[in-house]
Amino acid sequence: MGKSKGARMTVTLECQCTNISNINKRKNGIFRYTSSKNRRNTPNRLELKKFCRQCNCHSIFKEIK
């Protein structure tokens, strides 16, 4: 028998500045972080403010599926 998955899961966070056209973009593409969350404590999608190397500023990263 295998172990149960538990409450923690790995999520992918994507920068929301890619939807807005910025003049200061360094390169084309999408910048993403990976993180983990407890699905029992936070059932909603996760939003964190992190540094985006693409737009060279702190912006909101939202959880994607």
N, C-alpha and C positions, 0 to 999 in steps of 0.2 A: 504494500500500500504506500502511496506517495503522501508527502506532507501537504497540509492545507495551505492555500496561498496566504492566508492571514489578512490583516487589515491594511497593510502597507502596499502601495502600488507605485510603479514608476510612471511619471507623466512627462510629456514634452511641452515646453513653453516656447511660444513663437512671438517674436517682436511685432507690435502693431504699427510700427513706423513704416513697414514695407508697403502698407496700403496707401500711405501718404507720400506724394512725390516730394522728396527733399533735394535741395541743390547740393548739400554737403555729403552726399553718399560717397563712400570710398570704393565700393565695388557692387556689382549686381548680385542678386541672390537673396536668400532668406536666412536670417540668423536665429538659431534655436538653442535653448538650454534644456537639460534634463534635470528632473528633481523627483522627489518622492513625497507622497502625502498619505495620510491615514484616511481611508474612504469612509470610515464610520464617523469621524469628527468633522470632516469637510466633504460632504457629498456634492457640493456645488463645484463649478469649475474654478480653478485656482488663478489668481491674478497677482503678480509680483512686479515690483519696480526694480529693474536690473539694468546694468550697463549694456548698451548695444554697440558693438564695434563697427557696425555698418553705418549708423548715423552719428556715431561718436558722441552720444549723450545717454542719459538715463531715461528709459521709457518703460511703458507698461508691457509686460509679457503675459499673454493669456494661454491657458491650457488648450491644447488641441487634441483631437482624437486620433 
